[in-house]
Amino acid sequence: MKLAVLMAALALLPNFAAAQDKPAAPAAKGGASKEAPLAKVNGVAVPASRMDILLQEQRGRGTPDNAQTRQMLREELVNREVVAQEAQRAGFAKKPEVQTQVDMARQQIMVGAYLRDWVQKHPVSDDEVQKEYERAKAQTGDKEYRARHILVDNEDEAKKLIGDLKKGASFSELAQKNSKDPGSKERGGDLDWNVPAAFDKTFSEAMVGLDKGKFTEAPVHTRFGYHIIQLDDVRQTRFPALAEVKPRIQQQITQQKIEELVRGLRAKAKVE
């Protein structure tokens, strides 16, 4: 389930899967004191805590915490305050559309903060990662296939093309002239290397049942239409080691958990 509010909140959580293992890093030593303002603009204090927030965001993006970064962020915060004060004087704070956007921004920040805290309290275990890794590995299988196909709208047309192939016609040329698949048509129907799970089940079953160099002698029907499939080659799959994909699996499982959380909260909510 893809929820707009969830995705918007996750946008506030760079490296949210990695963040589950440890709390967000505190501001580096030597940062501006929270008791003293970062600067004053027309007598209005710019809180040093704003610098802490921006530094945390920048560290999440890989930006070094150094004097140059801090000076750049200070200038940014001062500029924001200057423009914000001018916007306030111009009456923008009272505009309904601005108030609505402020409310939405506040809601999004609250959602992001809640999810960040929830992720830290519900970390993905190594057992969960291992289980998902093994599931994906089993689904992928130990072989990948290079096939090509011709996709047409009806069975009679597919049978005619199979007859042409049996008479010695070029599979590649027939695909270029007749296939309805724009992604492979210009390549003579070539689908490149893929694991069976990448295809419709009926298609993959027909493909893996072929010998190299052979084509299906009966049309293969899927939701896309009727296929003639030719198997060009087979090779062993190189499945990545767990260490290579662990961060991606953690992120995937974390996102699934958050989606389950939102579904649960939604189920308990009274929506009219």
Secondary structure, DSSP 8 states (H G I E B T S, - for coil): ---HHHHHHHTT-TTTTGGGGS------TT---SSS-SEEETTEEE-HHHHHHHHHHHHHTT---SHHHHHHHHHHHHHHHHHHHHHHHTTGGG-HHHHHHHHHHHHHHHHHHHHHHHHHHS---HHHHHHHHHHHHHHH-SEEEEEEEEEESSHHHHHHHHHHHHTT--HHHHHHHH---TTTGGGTTEEEEE-GGGS-HHHHHHHHTS-TT-B-SS-EEETTEEEEEEEEEEEE-----HHHHHHHHHHHHHHHHHHHHHHHHHHHS---
